[in-house]
Amino acid sequence: VQLQASGGGLVQAGGSLRLSCAVSGNSHSINLMGWHRQAPGRQRELVAIITAGGSLNYDDHVKGRFTISRDNAKNTVYLQMSSLKPEDTAVYYCMVLVNLEAYWGQGTEVTVSS
């Protein structure tokens, strides 16, 4: 299973970005897809997940600002980020759970300037 993330970049506070993560390989049984992030000097933390059944879960810090979605036909998960804040600056990692085994993308950097 391979994950290819894209969409990071530099944006001003209040702006928006959309991250994408395409999943390829033996991914027939994706249990859930999601995004985590790791800010400098901090541990990796969950941002949002979407299950195979479409259930969503968000970290409290991003609720109402970020939206996770998936395109099953393309095996792609998205993270629409709006009203970005400097504290959202981090490397964002996509992950998938396939047959209960976790796979991670390479990370895409998001920098929000004040």
N, C-alpha and C positions, 0 to 999 in steps of 0.2 A: 504494500500500500504506500503510495507516494502522495504528498500534499504540496501544492505550490500556491503560496500566498502572494498577494500583490495588493497595491492600492495605498500603501503608506506614503508619508511625505510630511512636508512642513505646511502648517496652516495657522492662521491667526486665531486667537481666542474668539469663540462665537461661530467659527466656521464649521464646515462639514467635510467628511471624508467617507468613502465607502471602501471597505476591505473585501477582497474576494479570496476564496481558497478552493482550488479545484482538486478533487480527489481522484486518483487513478489507481489502477492495479486491481487486486482482488478485494473489491469493496462491496460485494453483493449484500452483505448483511451489516449495514451501518446501523448501529444502535442509537448513536447520537453524534451530533457535530457541535463544535463550540469554539469559543475564543477565550484565550487567557492573555494576560499581559504581565510584563515585568519592567518596572521602573528601576532606574539606577539605584543600587543599594537596597533594593527591596526584593522580597520573595515574589515568585510568580503567583498571580491571583486569577481566579475565575472572573470573566467578564459576562459571558452569556453562553447558554447552551440551548439547543433545540433537539428534541428527541425524535425518534423515527415516527412517533405518533403525532408530532407537531407541538408537543408541550414546550413551553418556553420558561426559562429561568434567567434572571438578571441579577448582577450584583447591585446592591442598593445605591452605590455611587453613580451608576449609569442609567438607572431606571428613568424612563421618560425622555431620555436623550439618545440612547442607542437602540437599534432594532436589529435583531438577528433574523435571518430568513435562509431558506434553502431552495435550490432548484434540483429536484430529484433526477430529472432527465439529464442534467449536466453534472450531477454529483458535485455540486458547488454550494458552498455556504458563504453567506455575505454578512457583513456587519456594517450597517449604516450608522454613522456617528454624526450627531448634530450637537449644536451648542457646546462645542468642544472647549475644554478648560485646560490651562497649563498643567494641571495635575493629571490629565489624561496622557501626558507624554510618557511613552513607554515603547518597548518592543512588543508587538502583538503576535501571538502564536495561535494558529488554528490547530485544532485537534479533532480526531474522530475516534470513536470507539467502534471497532469492527470485531464481531464475535467476542466482545468484552475485552479486547486488547486495544490499548491506546496507541495512536500514532500521532506524530507531531510534525507540523510544517517548520520551515526554516526561520520564520519570524520576519515581520515587516515593521519598520520603524515609523512611529508617529511622533511628531514633535509639534507641540502647540505653543506658539509664542504669545506673550501677553501684550 
